[in-house]
Amino acid sequence: MLVNDYAVSLLCDLLGCPRSSYYYQAKRQDENEVKSAIEDVVVEWPTYGYRRVTKQLQRHGWEVNKKRVQRLMRELGLQVKTRRKAKKTTNSEHDFPRYPNLVQGMEIVRPDQVWVSDITYIRLRDEFVYLAVIMDVFTRSIRGWHLGRSLDQTLTLIALDRALADHRREIHHSDQGIQYAAEAYIEMLRAVGAEISMAKIGEAWQNGYAERLIRTIKEEEVDLSEYECYTDAVSQLGRFLNDVYIHKRIHSSLGYLTPAEFEEQWRRGHEQPVAVHQKRLQKCPVSWGHHRTSIVTVASADIVDTKGDW
């Protein structure tokens, strides 16, 4: 090397660079602490992609960016795996009236403008149980839910009754399953002045918000739990739906706030959450997309992450 035959000062003068550049050695940051923090987030939130892991770390004071977190997650082998639902819970073969889709192309701009609902199954050791959920689209808050042992009308009626105890919605959107089209359910909605909207048969994407919610519940709670019995399932699902999902789980479409934080800020005076939604609507003028996918909205700063939030 030239440095063995010539003075460093002479070589630096010839190259036109300061001597400090020669002596400088890049300090490779010990990333073990960051990796440990990433692992802690992934343990708590197994289905988080690198974007939401990054935001979660930043919420806890870590100065990291998405590229760094993505690289470290790859090094750690932290890949998100999903499961698909297999048991049919929708029975659309009935003689009850059908209702048109009122929300296609609609801009969702306030809480309780549109509620979406859906049903899924949960396998216990000795039986199947069924979960009915109702979610407010604007805030992503779960308004009501019920876990039942059968698919009869009481399943959805109890969930709706719980949702109506503290809130009133303008439009109720669902699939055309018999539980949502049955007379008792429709009468309960009409009694509070709700408009009724339904997705077309075979067009699950038209109820994409509810479909995505069900997928989240399955991936982040049901698939990671072993329920001993019906009572245990009610307890653990209640913890996830009432506490974790609303008060702890961040959503990219809400500017990486929790539903509770987002709704609180909106009700305090339409602060940051409205700005987030305005940016989102600029990119995607309608909240109910036309693409055949469960993810139908685009967050202002993110490319849609099919492993993450919608």
Residue pairs with C-beta under 8 A, 6 or more apart in sequence:
2 11
3 11
3 22
8 19
8 22
9 19
11 22
12 18
12 19
12 21
12 22
31 72
34 57
34 62
34 64
34 68
34 72
35 72
35 75
35 76
37 57
37 60
37 62
38 53
38 57
38 69
38 72
38 73
38 76
38 78
39 76
39 78
41 48
41 53
41 56
41 57
42 48
42 53
42 73
42 78
45 52
45 53
45 56
45 220
45 249
46 80
46 219
46 220
46 224
47 80
47 82
47 216
47 219
47 220
47 307
47 308
48 56
48 80
48 308
49 80
49 305
49 307
49 308
50 66
50 69
50 70
50 73
51 66
51 252
51 302
51 305
51 308
52 250
52 252
52 256
52 305
52 308
52 309
53 69
53 73
54 64
54 65
54 66
54 69
55 250
55 252
55 256
56 250
57 64
57 69
58 64
59 250
59 256
80 307
82 215
82 219
82 307
83 218
83 219
83 223
85 120
85 121
85 214
85 215
85 218
87 121
87 128
89 119
89 120
89 121
89 130
89 151
89 177
90 119
90 175
90 176
90 177
91 151
91 177
91 178
92 175
92 176
92 177
92 178
92 201
93 178
94 178
94 181
94 182
96 178
96 181
96 182
96 183
96 186
97 181
97 186
98 176
98 181
98 198
99 181
99 196
99 197
99 198
100 197
100 198
101 173
101 197
101 198
101 199
101 200
101 206
102 171
102 173
102 195
102 196
102 197
103 114
103 171
103 173
103 197
103 288
104 206
104 288
104 290
105 286
105 288
106 114
106 286
106 287
106 288
107 281
107 285
107 286
107 287
108 114
108 137
108 138
108 287
108 288
109 138
109 277
110 138
110 266
111 136
111 138
111 139
111 141
111 263
111 266
111 267
112 136
112 138
112 143
112 167
112 168
112 169
112 170
113 137
113 138
113 169
113 170
113 171
114 136
114 137
114 138
114 169
114 170
114 171
114 172
114 173
114 197
115 134
115 135
115 136
115 137
115 143
115 163
115 169
115 171
115 172
115 173
116 134
116 135
116 137
116 173
116 174
116 207
116 209
116 210
116 213
117 132
117 133
117 134
117 135
117 156
117 159
117 160
117 172
117 173
117 174
117 180
117 210
118 132
118 133
118 174
118 175
118 207
118 210
118 211
118 213
118 214
119 130
119 131
119 132
119 133
119 151
119 155
119 156
119 177
119 179
120 130
120 131
120 214
120 217
120 218
121 128
121 129
121 130
121 131
122 128
122 129
122 130
122 131
122 147
122 222
122 227
122 233
122 237
124 227
124 229
124 230
124 233
125 227
125 228
125 229
127 149
127 230
129 147
129 148
129 149
129 230
129 233
130 147
130 148
130 149
130 150
130 151
130 155
131 145
131 146
131 147
131 217
131 237
132 145
132 146
132 148
132 155
132 156
132 158
132 159
132 179
133 142
133 144
133 145
133 159
133 210
133 213
133 214
133 217
133 241
134 142
134 143
134 144
134 145
134 159
134 160
134 163
135 141
135 142
135 143
135 209
135 210
135 213
136 142
136 143
136 167
136 169
137 209
137 287
138 277
139 254
139 259
139 262
139 263
139 266
140 251
140 253
140 254
140 259
140 262
141 246
141 259
141 260
141 263
142 213
142 241
142 242
142 245
142 246
142 259
143 162
143 163
143 166
143 167
143 169
144 159
144 160
144 161
144 162
144 163
144 164
144 165
145 159
145 162
145 237
145 241
146 155
146 156
146 158
146 159
146 162
147 230
147 233
147 234
147 237
148 154
148 155
148 158
149 230
151 179
152 179
153 179
153 182
153 184
153 185
155 179
156 179
156 180
156 185
157 184
157 185
157 188
160 185
160 188
160 189
161 188
163 169
164 188
164 192
168 192
168 193
168 194
169 194
170 194
170 195
171 194
171 195
171 196
171 197
172 189
172 194
172 195
172 196
172 197
173 197
173 198
173 199
173 207
173 210
174 180
174 197
174 198
174 199
174 207
174 210
175 198
175 199
175 201
175 204
175 207
176 198
176 199
176 200
176 201
179 185
180 198
181 198
186 196
189 196
190 196
199 206
199 207
200 206
204 211
204 294
205 211
205 291
205 292
205 293
205 294
205 296
206 288
208 288
208 289
208 293
208 294
208 295
208 296
208 310
209 296
209 310
211 294
212 294
212 295
212 310
215 294
216 245
217 237
217 240
217 241
217 245
220 240
220 244
220 249
221 236
221 237
221 240
221 244
222 237
225 236
227 233
227 236
245 259
246 258
246 259
246 260
247 258
247 259
247 260
248 258
249 258
249 259
250 256
250 257
250 258
250 309
251 257
251 258
251 259
251 262
251 309
252 299
252 302
252 305
252 308
252 309
253 280
253 297
253 298
253 299
253 309
253 310
254 261
254 262
254 273
254 276
255 262
255 272
255 273
255 276
255 299
255 300
257 265
257 272
257 273
262 273
263 273
265 271
265 272
265 273
266 273
266 274
276 299
276 300
279 300
279 301
280 297
280 298
280 299
280 300
281 287
282 300
283 298
283 300
284 297
284 298
287 296
287 297
288 296
289 296
289 297
293 306
294 310
295 304
295 306
295 310
296 310
297 310
298 304
299 309
304 310
